[in-house]
Amino acid sequence: MTTVNGSTPSADTEGGLARIESLLALPFPAGEESEDSGVRSSGPGHHLLILRASQDFWDDRSTERVEPAEQEIEAEFSALATALTERWGEPATVDLWPYLEEDAEGVPAPEPMGQLSNLAGSMQVWRPSPDAPQAGGRWVGLAVGQADPEFPIWLLAAVGETAILP
């Protein structure tokens, strides 16, 4: 596969795209069921997948250790974002901070927004073309997140129903 700009995606990028396509085609759990494998969580109307994780930083949070990990994850994010943009057009940026709080009635944010807001400040969102497998009414999101400074940095892919996005 060659991209529009003539470059060939890396094996990591190809693998990431294949995993995103599989996630897009995966049915959502029925009813109020939720699943969590540690790498992928799914629930009504959403999936969240860790595409890549850095090492953790429990023993050493020095700049010399953290910066290369951040750069590696950011480079893969950028490569995947470029490939997704070539497929489905320019993404929208969704601010995740508003999803940290419950609404005025005490209702928590819909998933995967609640989980993502605890890991990242924003995500890039694409709306796949209608001819993509299982794409009707779904969006694909890509974010870089970290639960706490000691935890790994994650490259995350999310698929959800369009209805939960503003």
Buried (B, 14 or more C-beta within 10 A) or exposed (E): EEBEEEEEBEEBBBBBBEBBBBBBEBEBBEEEEEEEEEEBBBBBBBBBBBBBBBEBBEEEEEEEEBEEBBEBBEBBBEBBBBBBBEBBEEBBEBEBEEBEEEEEEEEEBBBBBBBBBEBBEBBBBBBBEEEBEBBEEBBBBBBBBBEEEEBBBBBBBBBBBEEBBE
